[in-house]
């Protein structure tokens, strides 16, 4: 039996509350599924997400590769690192991926747009992170054009079937093997492949920061999105294992697990609750800038002695140990 903080009789009853937090996380997961029906629904346009980019971090001289940065969270993270002075490599699976939800006409157009803002240099690379040849080619391009990678953010992923869209069925027993492979490759395998291509160079130079992406789904039992949740849980444990191996050379490896966040894709594909869009309450959706701020912290000198950790950025949605 697990003892509580004080170790007394009352503390022994504390663990029963963990089910409350797990239940809350599952309810939040259910409320953000495609087709969920809250009391009131609205869809906001991507332009409503325009927020000042934080310049509180100094990344001068750093070279960052942010996978999945043609849109959504990845784009906001890239913009935040760029504002701090880093040279940034934008990445997406295809040149036209940023146009899917109206965030930019193309990856090259986005790189041109961000280059005009000042800060560090910006380039664009494309490739499937689940394909080792694609990964090797894009990492080689980044390092040839910008220099050795010192910040790696593995943001690319998603619960996407082999033929696009969501797996269907998407539960524990009936999801197709083809879709299992697709989801695992897009998330866990892809994260491993990019780390394998980048981290050895960091270790040889004795410096570097890696930030992987988990999810609320990787912390609690969920259905649907079962394999996606398993892939994210695997990423989180891989983060701890890689962090252990990278302690001697001084490369820091951490992860961020965001709660539901108002990216353009989220707003376009989910029924949203207007009451959770804004306000002082933490019982709301996250803003992309709030997730990017957490990533910037883990990438920066403020987190120089932080490694092997999972930072849940969800406004307290998952209040349990571990």
HULINBEL-V820977 format. One record per run of one state. SS is the DSSP state (h for helix, s for strand, l for the rest). FROM is the first residue (numbers start at 0). LEN is the number of residues. If there is no record, write none. Layout:
ss=[SS | SS]
from=[FROM | FROM]
len=[LEN | LEN]
//
This chain:
ss=[l | h | l | h | l | s | l | h | l | s | l | h | l | s | l | h | l | h | l | s | l | h | l | s | l | h | l | s | l | h | l | h | l | s | l | s | l | h | l | s | l | h | l | s | l | h | l | h | l | s | l]
from=[0 | 8 | 12 | 13 | 31 | 41 | 42 | 45 | 49 | 62 | 67 | 71 | 83 | 86 | 92 | 96 | 99 | 106 | 115 | 121 | 126 | 131 | 145 | 150 | 154 | 176 | 205 | 208 | 213 | 215 | 218 | 225 | 245 | 251 | 258 | 260 | 261 | 263 | 269 | 271 | 272 | 273 | 276 | 285 | 286 | 287 | 299 | 300 | 303 | 309 | 313]
len=[8 | 4 | 1 | 18 | 10 | 1 | 3 | 4 | 13 | 5 | 4 | 12 | 3 | 6 | 4 | 3 | 7 | 9 | 6 | 5 | 5 | 14 | 5 | 4 | 22 | 29 | 3 | 5 | 2 | 3 | 7 | 20 | 6 | 7 | 2 | 1 | 2 | 6 | 2 | 1 | 1 | 3 | 9 | 1 | 1 | 12 | 1 | 3 | 6 | 4 | 9]
//
